Every structure is written in C-alpha cells, then in structure tokens.
Amino acid sequence: FVSDMLASPLIQRAFIVAVLVGLAAPVVGTYLVQRGLALLGDGIGHIALTGIALGWLAGAAANVTPHDAWAVPGAILISVLGAVMIEVIRANGRTRGDVALAILFYGGIAVILISLAGGTTTNLNSYLFGSISTVSVSDAWFTIALATLVLLVGLGLRGPLFALCHDEEFAHACGLPTGALNVLVAVVAALTVSVSMRVVGALLVSAVMIVPVAIAQLVSHSFARTMYLAMGLGVVACVSGLTITYRVEVSPGAMIVVLLVGGYAVV
C-alpha cells in the first residue's frame, strides 16, 4: 500500500507539501496563541482569497494558461499587504486589533473579481477547502521556499519573538525593535497562510496553525517544548490525513483538521 502510494509523483509532492506545512504552520501559531491572536490566520485567509482572485484576473487579462497560474503569487502579495495593514492600524491605536482584523476579514470582493475574470465561485473551492492532491511542481517549489523562510524566522528569532509576544512593553524596555518585530510576525503569518492554503484551504488554515499548539500546551509548560511538540503533531496530522484520504474519498484538508480536533478532545 505504502509503496504503491509513494510511486506516484503527485503523491510524493503532496507528502512534501504536507510535511512542510505541518512543520511551519504550528511555529507561527505558537506566537499567535501567545499574543492572543489565534484568529489572525482566519482573517488573513479571507484576505488571501482576494489575492487569489486578483491573480486569476491578471492571468485572464494576460491570457496566461491556466488562468489561475498567478493565483498563489497573488495570494502571497495581498495577504502580506493585508497583514501589514492590520498591524499598522492596530499600532496607530485608533482601532483595536480585533476590529482591524474584522474590517479586512471579509473576502466578498474575491467573488466579484473571479466573476470579472470569467470564472465562477466554484473555481475558489480548491482554495477554500484545500486541494493537496492537485499540487503542481510550481506549487511544491513555492511551498518549499516559503516554508523554509517561515522556519528560519520562527526558529532563528525565537528569543526576541517570544519576548514580544509574552510582554511587548518588556520587550520594548529591553531595546528590541518591537514595531519591526510586530510587522515581521504579521508577514510570517501571512506567508504561512499562503503556504497552507493548498493543504487545508483558507477556511481551515487557522486550525493547522492553532490546534497543534493548543494540544501541546495541555502537556507542556515550556514555550520551546510547546513549539517543537506542536510541529511534530502538525506533521503527524498532515501526513496521516493525506494517507487516510488516499483510500477514503474525503477532503484531505478536512480530514487533517478532524484529526487535530479529535486529538485535542482526547488529550
């Protein structure tokens, strides 16, 4: 069974993407949970839908085949801009972070843009709910590059980012560039959402970022141990979900989320 499954280049790419997402998403999720921004991934996921639609529209205008060839770059660009905008609005102090998030949360404009490109809302389904079984070579390379960047930032700057997320005033008093670090967290979260969308979709992306961290927090009282355990749980859930759906006709993204939520309930 395993040898038959891994013989397919498509499944090989899907496993590579699943492992990378399982590693990268909980790293960022650990910081978001520490800051009380567990729903940021959901918000950025909705923003990314607009980026997907813009990429689709640009591809249609340039007669690129397929039209969604620029969808992932569009999602990366718009989600990063949206995440930075949320942080700028929050930092100015005129609007609370949750309100700023809610303002940019809704992706209704995506439907309009897809319609202008000659598509329908059904074209968004693979991005809403994930479509890891159709990962292309270019998608795999995008995932490898972005996941590597996320891991380098998340693990390499763990000390300063922990200080920021645990107590921003203390971090500022220690001389850390809190403004730049806040923007960096937002950007890395946006990149993580863009990476994870192909696996679990924009509607479920926050689960892969947050639920492994929630499980790890139940059995660990160390920030570092929580992060590493969450990474392990993320990989196990993503690989297990993909393996199960190779034999069972269900969405891989939905199965991954069900496994994570079930794991949380058991623990």
Secondary structure, DSSP 8 states (H G I E B T S, - for coil): -HHHHHTSHHHHHHHHHHHHHHHHHHHHHHHHHHHT-TTHHHHHHHHHHHHHHHHHHHHHHTT-SSGGGGHHHHHHHHHHHHHHHHHHHHHHTSS-HHHHHHHTT--HHHHHHHHHTT--GGGGHHHHH--GGG--HHHHHHHHHHHHHHHHHHHHTHHHHHHHHH-HHHHHHTT--HHHHHHHHHHHHHHHHHHHHHHH-TTTHHHHHHHHHHHHHHH---HHHHHHHHHHHHHHHHHHHHHHHHHS-S-HHHHHHHHHHHHHHH-
